[in-house]
């Protein structure tokens, strides 16, 4: 192995280029080290974003206000968090402008050629616009205003350094001061229209890597918002069976439907189930990019803005189909497996997993969805419930031994789940009891000899 000093010297020589290196026989391990350097450098090149060369521009506060009034700048996109700054924070930023000092840059995303969403800097722009507009909000699109927008018209809660400005509103400024405020330049970076959504996603990850961090799903909601994303959040909120399966202890059977989505992890959990069912056989890490591709498979690789467009409607229809499948699987899992749905049973300790395990969630969801799509019915699982649960207790810890994930492992786990379920479903089918409609259908098709038992 090369010493640290030699590795540093060789790396510097390689970086500068053109320096001849000693033969392999003189420096053991050099080939391995140079290969490692190439791998590192290639990785850096692969990670480079197309957004590296964004050119900053300057726009005055007045120009920003006109764009908002014209509906060309959406200060509060549906996918962004609400206005959360405290009075003292928003007032302090206004003081920065009044004192003619620098305001950190604002990032916009061109979602149409001439229409923009605020990607970063919403809290800052809202604070400045609240003071600038004051109580005069006529002509401003309602969706561009937070509920407490009028509270920003006056400064307040400033510390002793600027306490004399508490209570100040823009109408009390002199004409010169008002002009200086509205002409104050803001530095703007704009992500171009039709930028690849994965680059937008990485941009959100970058700007949220410090301070108040957003998780991957929150970033995905911002970069990939559209009809499918909206459907996922609705599912997480409205699917009662999912809410129970996710947290049966705190949810409780008697309170079904009363609990709201706790966080975006629930939405990512649903997206993960749909993604692995659809293309788990092609799974490739990282997971975040795999889930992004599932969204893009429904909505496309560029943002859809117009809800009246055919693209939006087509994506909406596909999202509804996926939501129907998800709801069916959740209803079945809730009725058949109850509080142990998507959990393993550990024979050695005689205990179930406390929480849903993601590898079980991926494979078991896909297995059930595949079987329902192949013709098995909800009632088939319910009638074989006892046998399925008995065999699941025996085999689940064997099916889900390790913690790793790959396309091959997913396929193996999914197929093992399907095999286990089908064995019990087929056994039940041999002893099946049919209702009148099923009996008539089978009798006429002459595909089976049926022992008819009428419904009571």
C-alpha positions as CSV (number, residue, x, y, z in Angstrom):
1,X,0.0,0.0,0.0
2,X,1.3,3.5,-0.9
3,X,2.2,5.7,2.0
4,X,0.1,8.9,2.6
5,X,2.9,11.2,1.5
6,X,3.4,9.2,-1.8
7,X,-0.3,9.1,-2.5
8,X,-0.5,12.9,-2.1
9,X,2.5,13.5,-4.3
10,X,1.2,11.1,-7.0
11,X,-2.3,12.7,-6.9
12,X,-0.8,16.1,-7.4
13,X,1.3,14.9,-10.3
14,X,-1.7,13.2,-11.9
15,X,-3.7,16.4,-11.5
16,X,-1.0,18.6,-13.1
17,X,-0.6,16.1,-15.9
18,X,2.4,15.0,-18.0
19,X,4.6,13.8,-15.2
20,X,6.2,10.4,-15.7
21,X,5.6,8.0,-12.9
22,X,7.9,5.2,-11.7
23,X,7.2,1.6,-12.9
24,X,4.7,-0.5,-11.0
25,X,7.5,-2.7,-9.7
26,X,9.0,0.3,-7.9
27,X,5.8,1.5,-6.2
28,X,3.6,-1.4,-5.1
29,X,0.0,-0.6,-5.3
30,X,0.3,2.3,-7.8
31,X,-2.0,0.7,-10.4
32,X,-4.7,0.2,-7.8
33,X,-4.3,3.8,-6.5
34,X,-4.3,5.3,-10.0
35,X,-7.5,3.4,-10.8
36,X,-9.1,4.7,-7.6
37,X,-8.2,8.2,-8.7
38,X,-9.8,7.8,-12.1
39,X,-13.0,6.4,-10.4
40,X,-13.2,9.4,-8.1
41,X,-12.7,11.8,-10.9
42,X,-15.2,10.1,-13.2
43,X,-17.7,10.1,-10.3
44,X,-17.3,13.9,-9.8
45,X,-17.9,14.5,-13.6
46,X,-21.0,12.3,-13.5
47,X,-22.5,14.2,-10.6
48,X,-22.0,17.6,-12.2
49,X,-25.3,19.4,-12.8
50,X,-26.4,21.3,-15.9
51,X,-27.4,24.2,-13.5
52,X,-23.8,25.1,-12.6
53,X,-23.7,28.1,-14.9
54,X,-26.9,30.0,-13.9
55,X,-26.3,33.7,-14.5
56,X,-27.6,36.0,-11.8
57,X,-29.7,39.0,-12.7
58,X,-31.0,42.0,-10.7
59,X,-34.7,42.9,-10.4
60,X,-36.1,45.7,-8.3
61,X,-38.7,45.1,-5.5
62,X,-41.2,47.1,-7.6
63,X,-40.6,44.8,-10.7
64,X,-41.1,41.8,-8.5
65,X,-44.4,43.3,-7.1
66,X,-45.6,43.9,-10.7
67,X,-44.9,40.2,-11.7
68,X,-46.9,39.0,-8.7
69,X,-49.8,41.3,-9.5
70,X,-49.8,40.2,-13.2
71,X,-49.8,36.5,-12.1
72,X,-46.4,35.8,-13.7
73,X,-44.7,35.1,-10.3
74,X,-46.3,32.5,-8.0
75,X,-45.1,33.4,-4.5
76,X,-46.9,30.4,-2.9
77,X,-46.8,27.3,-5.1
78,X,-49.1,24.5,-3.9
79,X,-46.1,22.3,-3.2
80,X,-44.2,24.8,-1.0
81,X,-44.4,25.1,2.8
82,X,-46.4,28.0,4.2
83,X,-45.0,31.4,5.4
84,X,-43.3,30.6,8.7
85,X,-41.2,33.5,9.6
86,X,-41.8,35.3,12.9
87,X,-42.7,39.0,13.0
88,X,-39.2,39.9,14.2
89,X,-37.5,38.0,11.4
90,X,-39.6,39.6,8.6
91,X,-39.3,43.1,10.1
92,X,-35.5,42.7,10.4
93,X,-35.2,41.9,6.7
94,X,-37.2,45.0,5.8
95,X,-34.8,47.0,7.9
96,X,-32.0,45.5,5.8
97,X,-33.5,47.0,2.7
98,X,-34.3,50.3,4.4
99,X,-30.7,50.6,5.3
100,X,-29.7,49.8,1.7
101,X,-27.9,46.6,2.5
102,X,-27.6,43.3,0.7
103,X,-30.5,40.8,0.6
104,X,-29.5,37.1,-0.1
105,X,-30.3,35.9,-3.7
106,X,-33.7,34.6,-4.7
107,X,-34.1,31.5,-6.9
108,X,-37.0,31.2,-9.4
109,X,-38.0,28.3,-11.5
110,X,-39.5,29.0,-14.9
111,X,-42.4,26.6,-15.0
112,X,-43.6,28.2,-18.3
113,X,-41.7,30.4,-20.7
114,X,-42.9,33.6,-18.9
115,X,-44.3,32.2,-15.6
116,X,-42.2,31.5,-12.5
117,X,-42.5,29.8,-9.1
118,X,-40.4,30.9,-6.2
119,X,-38.0,28.0,-5.5
120,X,-35.9,29.6,-2.7
121,X,-36.5,32.9,-0.9
122,X,-40.2,32.8,-0.4
123,X,-40.0,33.8,3.2
124,X,-37.8,36.8,2.2
125,X,-40.0,37.9,-0.7
126,X,-43.2,37.6,1.3
127,X,-41.7,39.7,4.1
128,X,-40.7,42.5,1.6
129,X,-43.9,42.3,-0.3
130,X,-46.0,42.5,2.9
131,X,-44.4,45.7,3.9
132,X,-44.3,47.1,0.3
133,X,-48.0,46.4,-0.5
134,X,-49.2,47.3,3.0
135,X,-53.0,47.0,3.2
136,X,-53.4,47.6,-0.6
137,X,-53.6,44.0,-1.9
138,X,-56.2,44.7,-4.7
139,X,-55.3,42.9,-7.9
140,X,-53.0,40.4,-6.2
141,X,-53.9,36.8,-7.0
142,X,-55.3,35.3,-3.8
143,X,-53.1,32.2,-4.1
144,X,-50.0,34.5,-3.8
145,X,-50.9,35.7,-0.3
146,X,-50.5,33.9,3.0
147,X,-53.4,34.2,5.6
148,X,-51.4,36.6,7.8
149,X,-50.1,38.8,4.9
150,X,-51.6,42.0,6.3
151,X,-49.7,41.5,9.6
152,X,-46.5,42.2,7.6
153,X,-47.5,45.8,6.8
154,X,-46.1,47.2,10.0
155,X,-42.7,46.5,11.5
156,X,-42.6,45.0,15.0
157,X,-40.7,43.0,17.6
158,X,-37.4,44.6,16.5
159,X,-34.6,44.5,19.2
160,X,-33.2,47.6,20.8
161,X,-30.9,48.3,17.9
162,X,-33.9,49.2,15.7
163,X,-36.6,49.5,18.3
164,X,-37.5,53.1,17.1
165,X,-38.8,51.5,13.8
166,X,-41.5,49.4,15.5
167,X,-44.9,50.3,14.1
168,X,-43.4,51.7,10.9
169,X,-45.4,51.1,7.6
170,X,-44.4,52.0,4.1
171,X,-46.9,54.8,3.9
172,X,-44.9,56.7,6.7
173,X,-41.8,56.7,4.5
174,X,-40.8,59.9,2.7
175,X,-41.1,59.9,-1.1
176,X,-37.4,59.5,-1.4
177,X,-37.4,56.6,1.0
178,X,-40.3,54.9,-0.7
179,X,-38.5,55.2,-4.1
180,X,-35.3,53.8,-2.6
181,X,-37.2,50.9,-1.2
182,X,-39.0,49.9,-4.3
183,X,-35.9,50.3,-6.5
184,X,-33.7,48.2,-4.2
185,X,-32.1,45.5,-6.4
186,X,-32.6,41.8,-5.6
187,X,-30.3,39.2,-7.0
188,X,-32.2,36.6,-9.0
189,X,-31.2,33.2,-10.2
190,X,-33.6,31.5,-12.6
191,X,-33.8,27.8,-13.4
192,X,-34.7,27.7,-17.1
193,X,-37.9,26.4,-18.5
194,X,-37.9,22.6,-19.3
195,X,-34.9,21.9,-17.1
196,X,-34.7,18.2,-16.4
197,X,-36.6,17.6,-13.2
198,X,-33.9,15.5,-11.6
199,X,-31.6,18.6,-11.8
200,X,-34.3,20.6,-10.2
201,X,-34.7,17.9,-7.5
202,X,-30.9,18.0,-6.8
203,X,-31.1,21.8,-6.6
204,X,-33.8,21.5,-3.9
205,X,-31.6,19.0,-2.0
206,X,-28.6,21.4,-2.2
207,X,-30.4,24.4,-0.9
208,X,-32.0,22.4,1.9
209,X,-28.8,20.7,3.0
210,X,-28.4,23.2,5.8
211,X,-30.6,25.2,8.1
212,X,-34.2,23.9,8.2
213,X,-33.7,20.7,6.2
214,X,-36.3,19.2,4.0
215,X,-36.4,15.4,3.4
216,X,-36.2,13.8,0.0
217,X,-40.0,13.6,-0.4
218,X,-40.4,17.3,0.4
219,X,-37.8,18.1,-2.2
220,X,-39.5,15.7,-4.7
221,X,-42.9,17.4,-4.1
222,X,-41.3,20.7,-5.0
223,X,-39.4,19.5,-8.1
224,X,-41.9,17.0,-9.5
225,X,-45.3,18.5,-8.5
226,X,-48.2,17.5,-10.7
227,X,-51.4,15.4,-10.8
228,X,-49.6,12.2,-9.6
229,X,-47.9,13.9,-6.7
230,X,-51.2,15.5,-5.7
231,X,-52.9,12.1,-5.9
232,X,-50.2,10.6,-3.6
233,X,-50.8,13.2,-0.9
234,X,-54.6,12.6,-1.1
235,X,-54.0,8.9,-0.8
236,X,-51.9,9.3,2.3
237,X,-54.6,11.5,3.9
238,X,-57.7,9.6,2.8
239,X,-56.8,5.9,2.7
240,X,-58.0,4.8,6.2
241,X,-56.6,1.2,5.8
242,X,-53.1,2.6,5.0
243,X,-53.3,4.9,8.1
244,X,-54.1,1.9,10.3
245,X,-51.5,-0.4,8.8
246,X,-48.8,2.2,9.2
247,X,-49.5,2.8,12.9
248,X,-52.2,0.6,14.3
249,X,-51.4,1.3,17.9
250,X,-51.8,5.1,17.8
251,X,-54.5,5.1,15.1
252,X,-56.9,2.6,16.7
253,X,-59.8,0.9,14.9
254,X,-62.3,3.1,16.5
255,X,-60.7,6.3,15.3
256,X,-60.2,5.4,11.7
257,X,-60.3,8.4,9.4
258,X,-59.6,11.0,12.1
259,X,-55.8,11.0,11.8
260,X,-54.1,13.3,9.2
261,X,-50.8,12.7,7.5
262,X,-48.0,13.2,10.0
263,X,-45.2,13.8,7.5
264,X,-44.1,13.3,4.0
265,X,-42.6,9.9,4.9
266,X,-46.1,8.4,4.4
267,X,-46.3,9.8,0.9
268,X,-42.9,8.4,0.0
269,X,-44.0,5.1,1.5
270,X,-46.9,5.0,-0.9
271,X,-44.8,6.1,-3.9
272,X,-42.3,3.4,-3.0
273,X,-45.0,0.6,-3.1
274,X,-46.2,1.8,-6.5
275,X,-42.6,2.2,-7.9
276,X,-41.5,-1.3,-6.9
277,X,-44.7,-2.9,-8.2
278,X,-44.3,-1.1,-11.5
279,X,-40.5,-1.5,-12.0
280,X,-38.9,-3.1,-9.1
281,X,-37.3,-5.6,-11.5
282,X,-35.3,-2.7,-12.8
283,X,-34.5,-1.2,-9.4
284,X,-31.1,0.6,-9.3
285,X,-29.9,2.7,-6.4
286,X,-30.1,5.4,-5.3
287,X,-33.7,5.0,-4.1
288,X,-34.4,8.8,-4.5
289,X,-33.7,8.6,-8.2
290,X,-35.7,5.4,-8.6
291,X,-38.7,7.1,-7.0
292,X,-38.3,10.2,-9.2
293,X,-38.4,8.0,-12.3
294,X,-41.8,6.5,-11.1
295,X,-43.2,10.0,-10.9
296,X,-41.7,10.9,-14.3
297,X,-43.2,7.8,-15.8
298,X,-46.7,9.2,-15.1
299,X,-46.1,12.9,-15.4
300,X,-43.2,13.1,-17.9
301,X,-39.8,14.6,-17.4
302,X,-40.9,18.3,-17.5
303,X,-43.3,20.1,-15.2
304,X,-47.0,20.1,-16.3
305,X,-48.6,23.4,-15.3
306,X,-52.0,23.7,-17.0
307,X,-54.7,21.5,-15.4
308,X,-56.8,21.8,-18.5
309,X,-54.1,20.4,-20.8
310,X,-54.3,16.9,-22.2
311,X,-51.0,16.0,-20.6
312,X,-52.3,16.8,-17.1
313,X,-55.6,14.9,-17.7
314,X,-53.7,11.8,-19.0
315,X,-51.4,11.8,-16.0
316,X,-54.4,12.3,-13.8
317,X,-56.1,9.2,-15.2
318,X,-53.0,7.1,-14.8
319,X,-52.6,8.4,-11.2
320,X,-56.2,7.4,-10.5
321,X,-55.6,3.9,-11.8
322,X,-52.6,3.5,-9.5
323,X,-54.5,4.9,-6.6
324,X,-57.4,2.4,-7.1
325,X,-54.9,-0.5,-7.1
326,X,-53.2,0.8,-3.9
327,X,-56.6,1.2,-2.1
328,X,-57.6,-2.4,-3.1
329,X,-54.3,-3.8,-1.7
330,X,-54.6,-1.8,1.5
331,X,-58.2,-3.0,2.1
332,X,-57.1,-6.6,1.5
333,X,-54.1,-6.3,3.7
334,X,-56.1,-4.7,6.5
335,X,-58.8,-7.4,6.4
336,X,-56.4,-10.4,6.0
337,X,-53.3,-9.4,8.0
338,X,-54.8,-6.7,10.3
339,X,-52.2,-5.1,12.6
340,X,-49.4,-7.4,11.4
341,X,-49.7,-6.4,7.7
342,X,-46.3,-5.9,6.1
343,X,-44.4,-7.1,9.2
344,X,-42.3,-10.3,9.7
345,X,-42.8,-12.9,12.4
346,X,-39.6,-13.9,14.1
347,X,-39.9,-17.5,15.2
348,X,-36.8,-17.4,17.4
349,X,-38.3,-14.6,19.6
350,X,-41.9,-15.4,19.0
351,X,-42.6,-11.7,18.1
352,X,-43.8,-9.6,15.1
353,X,-41.9,-6.6,13.8
354,X,-43.2,-3.5,15.6
355,X,-43.3,-1.4,12.5
356,X,-43.8,-2.0,8.8
357,X,-40.4,-3.0,7.3
358,X,-39.7,-1.4,4.0
359,X,-38.3,-4.5,2.2
360,X,-41.5,-6.5,3.3
361,X,-43.6,-3.5,2.1
362,X,-42.0,-3.5,-1.3
363,X,-42.3,-7.2,-2.1
364,X,-45.5,-8.1,-0.3
365,X,-47.4,-5.1,-1.9
366,X,-46.1,-6.1,-5.3
367,X,-47.1,-9.7,-4.8
368,X,-50.6,-8.9,-3.7
369,X,-51.1,-6.4,-6.5
370,X,-49.9,-8.9,-9.1
371,X,-52.3,-11.6,-7.8
372,X,-55.2,-9.2,-7.8
373,X,-54.3,-8.2,-11.4
374,X,-54.1,-11.9,-12.4
375,X,-57.7,-12.6,-11.5
376,X,-57.8,-13.4,-7.8
377,X,-60.4,-11.6,-5.8
378,X,-60.5,-10.0,-2.4
379,X,-62.8,-12.7,-1.2
380,X,-60.3,-15.4,-2.2
381,X,-57.8,-14.0,0.2
382,X,-60.3,-13.5,3.0
383,X,-61.5,-17.1,2.8
384,X,-57.9,-18.3,2.9
385,X,-57.0,-15.9,5.7
386,X,-56.2,-18.4,8.4
387,X,-54.0,-20.5,6.2
388,X,-52.2,-17.5,4.7
389,X,-51.4,-16.1,8.1
390,X,-50.2,-19.4,9.5
391,X,-47.8,-19.9,6.6
392,X,-46.7,-16.3,6.8
393,X,-45.7,-16.8,10.4
394,X,-43.6,-19.8,9.3
395,X,-41.9,-18.3,6.3
396,X,-41.7,-14.5,6.5
397,X,-38.4,-14.4,8.4
398,X,-36.9,-16.8,5.9
399,X,-38.1,-14.8,2.9
400,X,-36.8,-11.5,4.3
401,X,-33.5,-12.6,5.8
402,X,-31.1,-9.8,4.9
403,X,-31.2,-6.0,4.8
404,X,-29.8,-5.4,1.3
405,X,-31.8,-4.5,-1.7
406,X,-31.4,-5.0,-5.4
407,X,-33.6,-5.8,-8.4
408,X,-32.7,-9.5,-8.0
409,X,-33.4,-9.6,-4.3
410,X,-36.7,-7.8,-4.8
411,X,-37.8,-10.2,-7.5
412,X,-36.9,-13.2,-5.3
413,X,-38.8,-11.8,-2.3
414,X,-41.8,-10.9,-4.4
415,X,-42.0,-14.3,-6.1
416,X,-41.6,-16.1,-2.7
417,X,-44.6,-14.1,-1.4
418,X,-46.7,-14.8,-4.4
419,X,-45.8,-18.5,-4.2
420,X,-46.8,-18.6,-0.5
421,X,-50.1,-16.8,-1.1
422,X,-51.0,-18.8,-4.2
423,X,-50.4,-22.2,-2.5
424,X,-53.1,-21.2,0.1
425,X,-55.4,-19.7,-2.5
426,X,-55.3,-22.7,-4.7
427,X,-55.9,-25.0,-1.7
428,X,-58.9,-22.9,-0.8
429,X,-60.1,-23.0,-4.4
430,X,-60.4,-26.7,-4.3
431,X,-62.8,-26.4,-1.4
432,X,-64.4,-23.3,-2.7
433,X,-68.0,-22.3,-1.9
434,X,-69.7,-20.2,-4.6
435,X,-72.5,-17.7,-4.5
436,X,-75.4,-17.9,-7.0
437,X,-73.9,-15.6,-9.6
438,X,-70.5,-17.4,-9.6
439,X,-72.3,-20.8,-9.7
440,X,-74.4,-19.8,-12.8
441,X,-71.3,-18.5,-14.6
442,X,-69.3,-21.7,-14.0
443,X,-72.3,-23.9,-14.8
444,X,-72.9,-22.3,-18.2
445,X,-69.2,-22.4,-19.1
446,X,-69.0,-26.1,-18.1
447,X,-65.6,-25.4,-16.6
448,X,-66.2,-27.0,-13.2
449,X,-68.5,-29.1,-11.2
450,X,-69.9,-26.9,-8.5
451,X,-71.5,-27.7,-5.2
452,X,-74.0,-24.9,-4.9
453,X,-74.6,-23.3,-1.6
454,X,-77.1,-20.5,-1.7
455,X,-76.6,-17.2,0.2
456,X,-78.5,-16.9,3.4
